[in-house]
Each structure stands twice: as structure tokens, then as C-alpha cells.
Amino acid sequence: MKKTISIIGAPMWLGQTRYGTNLAPDALRTAGLFDRLEAINQDVNDLGNIPITTTGHFRTNESNVKNLKAIASACDKIAQTVSSVIAEDSFPLVIGGDHSIAIGTIAGVAQHYNNLGVIWYDAHADINTPETTPSGNIHGMPLAVSMGIGHETLVSIGGNNVKVKPENIVFIGVRDIDPGEADLIADKKIKVFTAEDVDRLGMADVISQTLKHLEKCDGIHLSFDIDGIDPSSMPGVGTPVADGVSYEDSMLAIKLLEQSGCITSAEFVELNPLLDKEGKTTQASVNLIAAFLGEHSSVGLGVFARQPDVSIKI
């Protein structure tokens, strides 16, 4: 990655109910994220954390969503910051925070692309609406919101328009899909690679097909939820789902996406340091981010030694 990297901390936890994801941006910094990225690219700016309230009211309102006002305010700030970073020809790296922050990230990114693509790497589809959500938690709604479906307050962030078309979305690693989400995915014909598909096809083929599917896009955003990885490797998440993509396959995916040169923005979300075991998830997350931004050394990877470099053609 040759252009400047701008790190944007989004310390949000109000999109779900387990305190701690708001601590993730600083935990990643403490684990050496900035130094690792600076060793790859001397042009790294840490913009600090977006000011976000940590006080919430975990009851659904009349629209069946929780913490609407606080999350909308935070996502508006995220959208403005991300848009400004792209306007300055810098690569926005957003570190969360729960996945509700993607509403802001994608809203900011979409202001600079006419046909944005999104890779949603996650155990969950996060495509619920106020009508289908079983919980009212907004971290289960950001992709629907980005498609222009959901509460108007959220849909209107960054402009009242569709930020990403359903045909420009690819799921990787999903394995926990609510019934209403399954219906919407089927209705919109969204491309899906489940964790089982990854095992069956191999990650190299999944990434090749993903990039082929998105080749018409003028930009591709990577929204990487670390709970997409099996919790045996990444225990420090609030909503773990068994039988996930392996850490090794996830590292391979990251490397292949980096080699493709197609990714124009990214966020890494849902790390909860309070649920981690001896910093395992935090350090593994730093390793993934560093590999995504071009680190090709096994130094510092510990038990998660890097996979051999693999190239793909599409």
C-alpha cells in the first residue's frame, strides 16, 4: 500500500449489549498496531478516536432499535471523517468498535464512488431491519442500512441514498443468519460464501470468485468482523459462532486481497479485549491488519505464522 494510511478509531459498543468493543481501538494500538504499520509504510497517520458516547439505553424504542440517537450521531461523525480522509487521497483504516460503525464507514466511503462494492467478512449477515431484528441491536443492521433499508435516521447518514447495491455485496464466512435476513438475501440475490463453502472450495477460489463478482465496481470496501474467524482462534468477541473460517484461511484471504490491489477502504470490528484470553485475539487482529496492509514478515506472528504468499488471477 503506497498511499498514506489514516487510522480512525471508532470506540463503539452501543450497537450490541456487551461492554468492551469500545476499548478495542486503544487495545490494538497498545499491542503495537501503529509500529507494525509504520514499518510497512512510513506514511501512517493515527487520527485518534472519534468522540463517541459510552452511555446507552438498552431498550428498543417505538421503531424496534436500541440506542438509535447515540449510534446515528457517532456514525455521522465517522462518515465525515472517512470522507475527509479519502478526499485527501489517504486510505481509511477504521478500527472498531462493534459492527454498527459500518453504517458510518460505508456512508463516508460511498460519497467517493459511483458503484461501490462491499466484502462482508463475518459470521453474521448483519442485514436485519427493524421489522426482522430479533434483538433491536443495530450491529445486526448495518448492511441493510447501507442498502437503503431500515430506520430513516440511519439510512440518511451521509446522504439519503443507497450506499451499496445488493449485487455489489459478497458475504464470506457467514453461518448465523436470521430468517428475515435469509429472505432478504434471497430476494436481493446477494452473493454468499458460507464458512462451509470456504472449506469446500478453498479460500483462494472464494477470493477469486469474489473479486470477479465485484470487478465492475469502482471501489471495494472490506468490512472485516473478526467473529468471522472460528472462536477457537479468536475468543475475544461478543457473539462467537462455532465452525467458523480458520485463522489460517482468514490470513490467506487478507493476503490475497492485499495482493489484488482492489481494496480501497477497510474496517476491522467486534474485538472485545475484556473477553480475550491473554491478548490472543488482540494480537491476532494486529497480525491480520498488518498483513492486509502489506506486511510479509513472520516476525511478531507467534503461533500464527504467515502463510506462503499466494497469487490469484481473475
Backbone torsions as a table, in degrees:
resi	resn	phi	psi	omega
1	MET	NA	116.5	-173.6
2	LYS	-93.1	-31.1	-176.4
3	LYS	-77.1	165.4	178.9
4	THR	-58.6	139.8	175.5
5	ILE	-103.0	127.0	177.3
6	SER	-111.6	115.3	178.8
7	ILE	-85.9	126.3	-179.6
8	ILE	-122.9	113.3	177.9
9	GLY	-83.5	133.2	179.3
10	ALA	-126.1	82.5	-172.5
11	PRO	-79.1	71.8	-176.5
12	MET	-106.5	137.7	170.5
13	TRP	-134.0	-3.6	-172.7
14	LEU	-76.6	-7.1	177.6
15	GLY	-76.9	-8.6	176.6
16	GLN	-145.5	-164.7	-168.5
17	THR	-118.0	6.3	-178.7
18	ARG	-110.9	112.3	179.2
19	TYR	-59.4	141.0	173.5
20	GLY	136.5	-29.9	179.2
21	THR	-65.0	-22.8	176.2
22	ASN	-67.7	-17.8	180.0
23	LEU	-88.0	-8.9	-172.5
24	ALA	-63.9	-44.8	-178.0
25	PRO	-55.8	-44.2	-179.7
26	ASP	-73.4	-30.5	175.9
27	ALA	-64.4	-40.1	178.6
28	LEU	-65.6	-39.1	177.2
29	ARG	-64.7	-44.4	-179.9
30	THR	-61.9	-32.4	179.7
31	ALA	-79.3	2.9	171.8
32	GLY	101.2	17.5	-176.7
33	LEU	-57.4	-48.9	-176.1
34	PHE	-60.8	-46.0	-178.8
35	ASP	-62.2	-40.0	179.3
36	ARG	-64.3	-42.3	-179.2
37	LEU	-71.4	-36.8	179.4
38	GLU	-66.1	-31.2	177.4
39	ALA	-68.1	-25.9	178.0
40	ILE	-83.4	-43.2	-173.0
41	ASN	-143.8	116.5	-177.1
42	GLN	-65.1	-18.0	-179.8
43	ASP	-91.6	74.8	177.9
44	VAL	-124.3	123.7	176.8
45	ASN	-114.3	125.9	174.0
46	ASP	-96.8	110.2	-177.0
47	LEU	-84.1	4.4	179.9
48	GLY	77.5	-163.6	-177.0
49	ASN	-101.1	139.4	170.4
50	ILE	-62.8	132.8	177.9
51	PRO	-68.4	112.8	-176.5
52	ILE	-131.0	133.8	177.9
53	THR	-68.3	148.7	177.0
54	THR	-107.5	5.9	-178.3
55	THR	-99.6	126.2	-177.8
56	GLY	-134.0	171.7	176.4
57	HIS	-127.3	102.2	-169.7
58	PHE	-88.1	57.9	172.5
59	ARG	-130.0	139.3	177.9
60	THR	-68.4	139.1	176.8
61	ASN	-87.6	-168.7	-177.5
62	GLU	-63.2	-16.8	179.3
63	SER	-98.1	7.5	177.0
64	ASN	66.0	37.0	173.1
65	VAL	-133.7	151.5	-179.0
66	LYS	-105.7	141.2	173.8
67	ASN	57.6	38.0	-175.6
68	LEU	-58.9	-50.9	-174.1
69	LYS	-63.1	-45.9	-178.0
70	ALA	-65.5	-41.7	-178.5
71	ILE	-70.7	-39.9	178.2
72	ALA	-62.0	-42.1	178.9
73	SER	-62.2	-45.1	-179.9
74	ALA	-64.2	-43.9	-177.5
75	CYS	-67.8	-32.1	175.0
76	ASP	-62.9	-42.2	178.3
77	LYS	-66.1	-40.6	178.4
78	ILE	-62.3	-44.8	-179.5
79	ALA	-59.5	-44.2	-179.8
80	GLN	-63.3	-42.9	-178.5
81	THR	-66.9	-45.7	179.8
82	VAL	-61.5	-44.1	179.8
83	SER	-61.5	-41.4	179.5
84	SER	-64.1	-39.4	179.5
85	VAL	-63.0	-45.0	179.9
86	ILE	-66.3	-37.5	178.7
87	ALA	-61.4	-26.7	178.4
88	GLU	-90.9	11.3	178.4
89	ASP	61.9	38.3	176.5
90	SER	-113.8	154.2	-179.7
91	PHE	-87.9	118.7	-179.9
92	PRO	-81.4	120.3	174.2
93	LEU	-113.5	103.8	-177.8
94	VAL	-95.6	128.8	178.5
95	ILE	-117.5	118.2	-178.7
96	GLY	-98.2	179.2	19.3
97	GLY	82.3	150.0	175.4
98	ASP	-78.5	173.4	-168.8
99	HIS	-74.9	-5.3	174.7
100	SER	-62.9	-22.8	-179.0
101	ILE	-64.8	-19.0	179.7
102	ALA	-62.4	-24.5	175.8
103	ILE	-58.1	-45.4	179.1
104	GLY	-73.0	-44.0	-178.6
105	THR	-59.3	-50.8	-177.3
106	ILE	-67.4	-35.2	177.1
107	ALA	-62.1	-38.1	178.0
108	GLY	-71.9	-42.3	-180.0
109	VAL	-64.5	-43.0	-173.4
110	ALA	-62.9	-19.6	178.5
111	GLN	-67.1	-12.6	-174.5
112	HIS	-115.2	3.6	-178.7
113	TYR	-135.5	144.3	178.7
114	ASN	-88.0	-22.1	-175.2
115	ASN	-146.3	66.3	-173.6
116	LEU	-69.9	138.5	171.5
117	GLY	-106.0	152.5	179.9
118	VAL	-133.9	127.1	169.7
119	ILE	-99.8	118.9	-176.5
120	TRP	-107.9	98.2	-176.2
121	TYR	-96.7	108.8	-165.3
122	ASP	-169.0	151.8	170.1
123	ALA	-73.8	-24.0	-174.0
124	HIS	-115.4	154.3	-179.5
125	ALA	-79.9	-28.2	178.9
126	ASP	52.1	39.6	-176.3
127	ILE	-124.7	26.0	175.1
128	ASN	-72.9	160.4	174.7
129	THR	-121.5	170.0	175.5
130	PRO	-57.1	-25.2	-179.7
131	GLU	-81.9	-26.1	-175.4
132	THR	-107.1	-15.6	-174.6
133	THR	-62.7	132.1	175.5
134	PRO	-83.9	-10.5	-173.0
135	SER	-125.1	-25.9	-172.7
136	GLY	83.0	2.1	-179.3
137	ASN	-78.1	125.5	-174.8
138	ILE	-70.6	-20.8	178.3
139	HIS	-67.1	-9.2	173.7
140	GLY	-96.9	10.2	-175.4
141	MET	-124.1	-6.4	-167.3
142	PRO	-61.7	-33.3	-178.1
143	LEU	-72.8	-38.8	175.2
144	ALA	-61.5	-44.2	178.1
145	VAL	-58.3	-43.2	-179.0
146	SER	-66.2	-23.0	175.4
147	MET	-84.7	-1.7	-179.9
148	GLY	89.4	17.3	-177.5
149	ILE	-118.4	118.1	179.3
150	GLY	146.3	-163.1	-178.7
151	HIS	-64.8	133.8	-175.0
152	GLU	-57.3	-36.2	180.0
153	THR	-59.5	-37.1	-179.8
154	LEU	-82.6	-42.0	-179.6
155	VAL	-61.1	-31.8	-175.3
156	SER	-82.6	-6.6	179.2
157	ILE	-62.2	128.9	-179.3
158	GLY	74.8	15.4	-178.0
159	GLY	112.2	136.1	-175.4
160	ASN	-81.5	76.3	-177.4
161	ASN	-152.1	168.0	176.3
162	VAL	-75.2	122.3	-179.2
163	LYS	-83.8	-33.1	179.7
164	VAL	-144.0	135.7	179.0
165	LYS	-83.0	148.0	-178.4
166	PRO	-58.8	-33.3	-179.9
167	GLU	-71.8	-8.2	179.3
168	ASN	-106.9	22.5	179.6
169	ILE	-117.1	139.2	172.5
170	VAL	-132.0	125.1	172.5
171	PHE	-88.3	138.9	171.5
172	ILE	-131.9	127.1	173.4
173	GLY	91.6	0.1	-175.4
174	VAL	-66.5	145.4	178.7
175	ARG	-156.5	4.6	178.7
176	ASP	-135.8	90.6	-173.9
177	ILE	-118.7	123.8	178.1
178	ASP	-71.4	155.3	-177.3
179	PRO	-55.0	-44.1	179.2
180	GLY	-64.7	-34.0	176.7
181	GLU	-67.3	-43.0	179.3
182	ALA	-59.5	-40.3	179.1
183	ASP	-63.9	-43.5	-179.0
184	LEU	-67.2	-41.5	178.1
185	ILE	-60.6	-43.7	179.6
186	ALA	-67.1	-42.3	-178.6
187	ASP	-63.5	-39.7	-178.0
188	LYS	-89.9	-3.7	177.9
189	LYS	56.5	47.2	-179.5
190	ILE	-78.6	139.2	-178.8
191	LYS	-71.2	128.7	-175.9
192	VAL	-131.2	129.6	167.0
193	PHE	-118.4	107.9	177.8
194	THR	-74.8	170.4	175.1
195	ALA	-59.9	-35.3	177.2
196	GLU	-65.9	-37.8	177.0
197	ASP	-62.8	-39.0	179.0
198	VAL	-61.1	-44.3	178.4
199	ASP	-62.4	-39.4	-175.0
200	ARG	-75.2	-43.2	-173.9
201	LEU	-91.4	-28.5	-171.1
202	GLY	91.9	141.8	-174.7
203	MET	-64.9	-35.4	-179.6
204	ALA	-60.3	-41.9	179.0
205	ASP	-68.1	-39.9	179.0
206	VAL	-60.4	-45.9	-179.5
207	ILE	-67.8	-39.3	177.6
208	SER	-60.5	-46.5	178.5
209	GLN	-65.3	-37.2	178.9
210	THR	-61.1	-50.0	-178.3
211	LEU	-67.6	-33.7	175.4
212	LYS	-64.1	-42.2	-179.9
213	HIS	-63.1	-32.1	-175.5
214	LEU	-102.0	12.3	-173.5
215	GLU	-64.8	-20.9	179.2
216	LYS	-80.9	-9.5	-176.7
217	CYS	-78.2	148.0	178.2
218	ASP	-94.1	0.2	173.4
219	GLY	-164.3	150.7	178.3
220	ILE	-131.4	124.7	176.9
221	HIS	-99.5	133.1	175.2
222	LEU	-101.0	117.5	175.3
223	SER	-110.1	102.8	-169.8
224	PHE	-108.9	108.1	174.8
225	ASP	-94.2	123.2	-174.7
226	ILE	-69.6	-12.6	174.8
227	ASP	-76.0	-1.7	168.9
228	GLY	-64.4	-24.3	179.2
229	ILE	-86.4	146.1	-178.7
230	ASP	-56.6	135.5	-176.3
231	PRO	-64.6	-13.3	175.0
232	SER	-64.5	-28.5	177.6
233	SER	-97.9	-29.4	-175.3
234	MET	-127.9	75.7	-176.0
235	PRO	-75.1	-18.9	-171.7
236	GLY	-84.9	57.0	177.9
237	VAL	-133.0	155.1	-175.4
238	GLY	-81.9	-24.9	-177.6
239	THR	-129.7	66.8	-178.3
240	PRO	-68.9	145.3	176.9
241	VAL	-132.5	125.3	-177.5
242	ALA	-66.1	165.6	175.6
243	ASP	63.1	44.0	-179.5
244	GLY	-91.0	-179.0	175.7
245	VAL	-65.6	140.0	-179.9
246	SER	-68.6	157.8	175.5
247	TYR	-60.6	-40.8	-178.1
248	GLU	-62.8	-43.4	177.5
249	ASP	-66.5	-35.4	178.8
250	SER	-67.5	-39.6	175.9
251	MET	-63.9	-39.2	177.1
252	LEU	-62.9	-42.5	178.2
253	ALA	-59.1	-45.4	179.9
254	ILE	-60.0	-44.9	-178.8
255	LYS	-66.1	-40.0	179.7
256	LEU	-67.2	-38.3	177.2
257	LEU	-66.6	-38.2	177.1
258	GLU	-64.2	-43.7	-179.1
259	GLN	-65.8	-29.7	-178.1
260	SER	-67.3	-28.7	-177.6
261	GLY	69.9	14.1	-174.0
262	CYS	-93.2	-17.8	-173.4
263	ILE	-82.6	127.1	-174.4
264	THR	-108.6	-8.1	176.5
265	SER	-164.9	159.8	-177.5
266	ALA	-157.8	154.8	171.1
267	GLU	-141.0	148.3	176.2
268	PHE	-125.1	126.5	-167.6
269	VAL	-136.1	168.1	169.5
270	GLU	75.9	11.4	169.3
271	LEU	-68.5	130.5	174.3
272	ASN	-122.2	99.3	-176.8
273	PRO	-59.8	-26.2	-179.6
274	LEU	-70.1	-19.9	179.7
275	LEU	-102.9	1.8	-176.7
276	ASP	-75.7	163.7	176.9
277	LYS	-117.9	106.0	178.3
278	GLU	56.2	33.0	177.0
279	GLY	72.4	11.8	-175.1
280	LYS	-60.3	-47.6	-176.6
281	THR	-70.7	-39.4	179.9
282	THR	-61.8	-47.2	-178.9
283	GLN	-67.6	-39.6	178.1
284	ALA	-64.0	-34.8	177.8
285	SER	-65.8	-41.5	175.9
286	VAL	-60.4	-42.5	179.2
287	ASN	-59.8	-43.7	180.0
288	LEU	-63.2	-45.7	-178.6
289	ILE	-64.4	-42.5	179.8
290	ALA	-63.5	-42.0	178.2
291	ALA	-64.4	-39.5	179.6
292	PHE	-62.0	-32.7	-177.9
293	LEU	-97.1	12.8	166.8
294	GLY	113.3	6.7	178.9
295	GLU	-73.8	127.5	-178.3
296	HIS	-121.3	26.0	178.9
297	SER	-112.1	146.2	176.4
298	SER	-84.7	-2.1	-179.7
299	VAL	-61.0	129.5	176.1
300	GLY	86.4	-2.6	-177.4
301	LEU	-86.2	-15.1	176.8
302	GLY	58.7	-132.1	-177.6
303	VAL	-68.4	-18.3	179.0
304	PHE	-94.5	62.6	-179.5
305	ALA	-63.2	149.1	-174.9
306	ARG	-65.6	151.8	174.8
307	GLN	-84.0	158.4	176.5
308	PRO	-59.3	146.1	176.9
309	ASP	-61.1	134.0	-179.3
310	VAL	-130.1	134.6	177.4
311	SER	-109.1	149.8	176.8
312	ILE	-129.7	156.9	176.4
313	LYS	-124.6	140.8	177.9
314	ILE	-125.8	NA	NA
